[in-house]
Amino acid sequence: MIRTDPCPAPVWRDGWLAEAARCPSPNFGPRPPGMPIDLAIVHSISLPPGEYGGDYIERLFTNTLDWDAHPYFQQIRGLEVSAHFVIRRDGHLMQFVSVLDRAWHAGRSSWCGRDNCNDYAIGVELEGLEDHPFEPAQYEALAHLLMQIDTQWPLQGVVGHEHVAPGRKRDPGQAFDWVGLRRRLGWPAARFPAGVAAD
């Protein structure tokens, strides 16, 4: 579970959140100079799909996955991806890339007329499967994380991968509780995709 006790100062150090378990990924690059960081993109991931636990996600993001460990892995063989954060089913928070850097999570994407969302977005992966319910601990950890991010990098929006890559991606999916997330955060509907966080 994510810690609720006071964190040692500073909460952020070079784009790394002190309370997150640190697992550095080599799959990142520089953000464009002067680019504001103002969007959070929520994803879902499980390896193999629908199976939880284990270290396959960490191994994928650190380029150490044994492609022969499961038949499904042949479909993604050689893939080099990452995200800034991963939230496990029990709410455990991990960080793979500094927020100051560009993680490889959104791919071909666009939001509010701006292409290449990786340039200005923070990617958060929830351990889960599209259209399957997520755990309360994950929503608690996600809301806490988003508030921590917002204190340092004011967010203009929180969206799903499906919203920035429609037709190509479906995560986090129909089962994701956008209304509940908005209520936890207390943020206005304008910071969420149109219609998904309406009361």
C-alpha positions as CSV (number, residue, x, y, z in Angstrom):
1,M,0.0,0.0,0.0
2,I,1.0,3.6,-0.6
3,R,2.3,5.3,2.6
4,T,-0.1,7.7,4.3
5,D,2.4,8.9,7.0
6,P,4.3,12.1,6.3
7,C,7.1,11.7,3.7
8,P,10.6,13.0,4.3
9,A,11.2,16.3,2.5
10,P,11.5,16.8,-0.4
11,V,8.6,14.7,-1.6
12,W,10.1,15.0,-5.1
13,R,13.7,14.7,-6.0
14,D,14.8,15.2,-9.6
15,G,11.3,14.1,-10.7
16,W,11.3,11.0,-8.5
17,L,8.6,10.6,-5.9
18,A,10.1,9.7,-2.5
19,E,7.3,7.4,-1.5
20,A,7.3,5.3,-4.7
21,A,9.4,2.1,-5.0
22,R,12.1,3.1,-7.5
23,C,12.7,0.7,-10.5
24,P,14.6,2.7,-13.2
25,S,13.8,1.9,-16.8
26,P,16.2,2.6,-19.7
27,N,13.2,3.3,-21.9
28,F,13.0,7.1,-21.8
29,G,14.3,10.2,-23.4
30,P,14.4,14.0,-22.9
31,R,11.3,16.1,-23.1
32,P,11.3,18.9,-25.6
33,P,13.0,22.0,-24.1
34,G,10.5,24.3,-22.3
35,M,7.6,21.8,-22.7
36,P,5.1,22.1,-19.8
37,I,4.2,18.8,-18.0
38,D,0.4,19.1,-17.7
39,L,-1.4,15.9,-18.6
40,A,-1.7,12.6,-16.8
41,I,-2.6,9.5,-18.9
42,V,-4.1,6.4,-17.2
43,H,-3.3,3.0,-18.7
44,S,-3.9,-0.6,-17.7
45,I,-1.5,-3.4,-18.0
46,S,-1.2,-7.1,-17.0
47,L,1.3,-9.7,-18.1
48,P,0.2,-12.1,-19.4
49,P,-3.2,-10.4,-20.0
50,G,-5.6,-11.0,-17.1
51,E,-2.9,-12.4,-14.8
52,Y,-1.7,-10.4,-11.8
53,G,1.3,-10.4,-9.5
54,G,4.8,-11.5,-10.4
55,D,7.5,-9.3,-11.9
56,Y,6.7,-9.4,-15.6
57,I,5.7,-5.8,-15.8
58,E,8.9,-4.7,-14.2
59,R,10.9,-6.9,-16.5
60,L,9.1,-5.6,-19.6
61,F,9.8,-2.0,-18.6
62,T,13.5,-2.7,-17.8
63,N,14.1,-4.8,-20.9
64,T,14.8,-7.9,-18.9
65,L,11.6,-9.9,-19.8
66,D,12.3,-13.6,-20.8
67,W,10.3,-13.7,-24.1
68,D,10.1,-17.5,-23.8
69,A,8.6,-17.5,-20.3
70,H,5.0,-17.4,-21.7
71,P,3.5,-17.9,-25.2
72,Y,1.9,-14.5,-25.1
73,F,5.3,-12.8,-24.8
74,Q,6.1,-13.8,-28.4
75,Q,3.4,-11.3,-29.5
76,I,5.3,-8.4,-27.8
77,R,8.8,-9.7,-28.4
78,G,11.4,-6.9,-28.5
79,L,8.9,-4.2,-27.3
80,E,10.6,-1.3,-25.6
81,V,8.1,0.6,-23.5
82,S,7.8,2.3,-20.1
83,A,5.6,4.4,-17.9
84,H,6.4,6.9,-15.2
85,F,4.4,4.9,-12.6
86,V,2.7,1.6,-12.0
87,I,0.1,0.9,-9.4
88,R,-0.3,-2.7,-8.4
89,R,-3.7,-4.3,-7.5
90,D,-2.9,-3.8,-3.8
91,G,-2.1,-0.1,-4.3
92,H,1.7,-0.5,-4.2
93,L,3.2,2.3,-6.2
94,M,6.3,1.9,-8.3
95,Q,8.2,4.5,-10.4
96,F,10.2,3.7,-13.5
97,V,11.0,7.0,-15.1
98,S,11.6,10.5,-13.7
99,V,8.7,12.8,-14.3
100,L,11.2,15.2,-15.8
101,D,11.9,12.7,-18.6
102,R,9.8,11.4,-21.4
103,A,8.6,7.9,-20.8
104,W,7.4,5.7,-23.7
105,H,3.8,5.0,-22.9
106,A,1.3,6.8,-25.1
107,G,2.7,6.1,-28.6
108,R,0.9,7.9,-31.5
109,S,-1.4,10.2,-29.6
110,S,-3.1,13.6,-29.4
111,W,-5.0,15.6,-26.9
112,C,-6.7,19.0,-27.3
113,G,-4.9,19.5,-30.7
114,R,-1.5,18.6,-29.3
115,D,0.2,15.6,-30.8
116,N,2.9,13.3,-29.2
117,C,1.4,13.2,-25.7
118,N,4.6,11.6,-24.4
119,D,6.2,15.0,-24.7
120,Y,4.0,16.6,-22.1
121,A,2.3,13.8,-20.2
122,I,2.9,11.6,-17.2
123,G,2.0,7.9,-17.8
124,V,0.4,5.9,-14.9
125,E,-0.2,2.2,-15.5
126,L,-2.8,0.4,-13.3
127,E,-2.3,-3.4,-13.0
128,G,-5.5,-4.6,-14.7
129,L,-7.2,-5.5,-17.9
130,E,-9.4,-3.3,-20.1
131,D,-13.0,-3.3,-19.0
132,H,-12.3,-5.3,-15.8
133,P,-12.9,-3.6,-12.5
134,F,-10.0,-2.1,-10.6
135,E,-9.4,-2.4,-6.9
136,P,-10.3,0.3,-4.3
137,A,-6.7,0.4,-3.2
138,Q,-5.7,1.4,-6.8
139,Y,-8.1,4.3,-6.9
140,E,-6.8,5.5,-3.5
141,A,-3.2,5.3,-4.7
142,L,-4.0,6.9,-8.0
143,A,-5.8,9.8,-6.4
144,H,-3.0,10.4,-4.0
145,L,-0.4,10.2,-6.7
146,L,-2.3,12.7,-8.9
147,M,-2.5,15.1,-6.0
148,Q,1.2,14.8,-5.4
149,I,1.9,15.4,-9.1
150,D,-0.5,18.4,-9.2
151,T,1.4,20.2,-6.4
152,Q,4.6,20.2,-8.5
153,W,3.3,20.1,-12.1
154,P,-0.3,21.5,-12.3
155,L,-2.3,19.2,-14.4
156,Q,-4.7,20.5,-17.0
157,G,-6.2,17.1,-17.6
158,V,-6.4,13.4,-16.5
159,V,-7.4,11.1,-19.4
160,G,-7.2,7.5,-20.4
161,H,-5.0,6.0,-23.1
162,E,-8.3,5.4,-25.0
163,H,-8.9,9.2,-25.1
164,V,-5.6,10.1,-26.6
165,A,-5.4,7.2,-29.0
166,P,-9.0,6.4,-29.9
167,G,-9.5,3.4,-32.1
168,R,-6.0,2.2,-31.3
169,K,-6.2,1.8,-27.6
170,R,-9.0,0.9,-25.2
171,D,-7.4,1.2,-21.7
172,P,-8.2,1.7,-19.0
173,G,-11.7,0.8,-20.4
174,Q,-15.4,1.0,-19.6
175,A,-15.0,-0.4,-16.1
176,F,-12.7,2.4,-14.9
177,D,-14.6,4.6,-12.4
178,W,-13.9,8.1,-13.6
179,V,-16.7,9.6,-11.5
180,G,-15.3,8.0,-8.4
181,L,-11.8,9.3,-9.2
182,R,-13.1,12.8,-9.7
183,R,-14.9,12.7,-6.4
184,R,-11.8,11.5,-4.6
185,L,-9.8,14.3,-6.1
186,G,-12.5,17.0,-5.8
187,W,-11.4,18.4,-9.1
188,P,-13.7,20.1,-11.7
189,A,-15.1,18.0,-14.6
190,A,-13.2,20.2,-17.0
191,R,-10.0,18.4,-16.0
192,F,-11.4,15.1,-17.3
193,P,-12.5,13.8,-20.7
194,A,-15.9,15.1,-21.7
195,G,-18.8,13.1,-20.2
196,V,-16.7,10.4,-18.4
197,A,-16.6,12.2,-15.0
198,A,-20.1,13.7,-15.0
199,D,-22.1,13.4,-11.7
